[in-house]
Amino acid sequence: MNHIIVFEQKSFMMQRITTILGNLSCKVYPALNYLELEHYLALDLVEVDMIIAELDFDNNQEIEMISTYLKHYPKTKLIIFTSDLSRQAFLDSIKVGASDYIIHNIPDEEISLRLKQYISKKSSSLVPTHLILNLNKYISGEMIKANKGNYQLTIAFSTVVNEHGLHILKEDTSLIANYFSDNYWDTDSLVIYGFNHMLSFFPFCKKDMIELLDQKLQHTFARCKSQNLHLAKYQLQNTYVTFPEEGLTVEDILRIVRRKIEVTTEAAL
C-alpha cells in the first residue's frame, strides 16, 4: 500500500483529493497547515511514497522543507496541485523537485487516472505522455554528461497553448512531442512535463546557434499543425538556455530561464 501525504490548506480541495485517493490503494495523511505537514515529514514511521501539495512558491519555509525532504528521500514523488498555469510555476515546480503537476480544473476522473499511474508505478506506460521523474535531477544528469563530454548543451523550455493562451489537452501534447521526437537527431531528447510543457535537450548546440534552432522548431511545429488541423491555432513558445555558457548549475539554468520569460512577458505588454 502506498503512503501519501496531502498538503492542502483549503478544506474543500482537501476533501476533493482525499475522496479521489479513497478509491485507490493508499493510506492518506492529510495536512491542512504547515505544522501538520512538518509533523508528517518528521515521522520515520513509514516511507512516504508520494506528496501531493499545493505549494506557495513565495513561501521559502514550505519550499525548503519539501526540497530538503526530497533530497533525503529521493524515491518520494512530489505532485504539485495548482491552479497556476504560468511558465513560471512550471519552472518553480522543477526547482523544488516535482515529478509532475496537476491543475485544479481538470475532472476528478482525469486526476484519478494520473495518480493511479504513479501509484501503480508503471512508468513505462507513461512515456511520452507523462514521464515519472524528477526533472531537476534529469536536467542535472544531462549537464553532467555535457561537462564530461566537454560539449555545450542547449535546453529548450517549450510551452504549447491554444488560441486563448490556455493549456491544451494532454493527448495533443503527446502528439506534438512524438512528432518533434521523430524529427530530432539521435543525440537530442525530449520529455513532457505537466499538460503542455516540454523540455528538449540539444547536445553540441552552442548559444549562437539558437536562432537557427528556434526556426527549425517552429517549422517542425508548423508541419505538425498542417498534418493535424485541429492544432492550427496552437502556439509554441520557446525559451532557451545554454550550458555552461549561461549557467553552471540547475539553479542557474532555471533562474536564467525565468528571467528570460519575464523579459519576454514584459515586452509583450
Secondary structure, 3 states (H helix, E strand, C coil): CEEEEEECCCHHHHHHHHHHHCCCCEEEEEECCHHHHHHHHHCCCCCCCEEEECCCCCCHHHHHHHHHHHHHCCCCEEEEEECCCCHHHHHHHHHHCCCEEEECCCCHHHHHHHHHHHHHCCHHHHCCCCCCCCHHHHHHHHHHHHHHHCCCEEEEEEEEECCCCCECCHHHHHHHHHHHHHHCCCCCEEEEECCCEEEEEEECCCHHHHHHHHHHHHHHHHHHHHHCHHHCCCEEEEEEEEECCCCCCHHHHHHHHHHHHHHHHHHHC
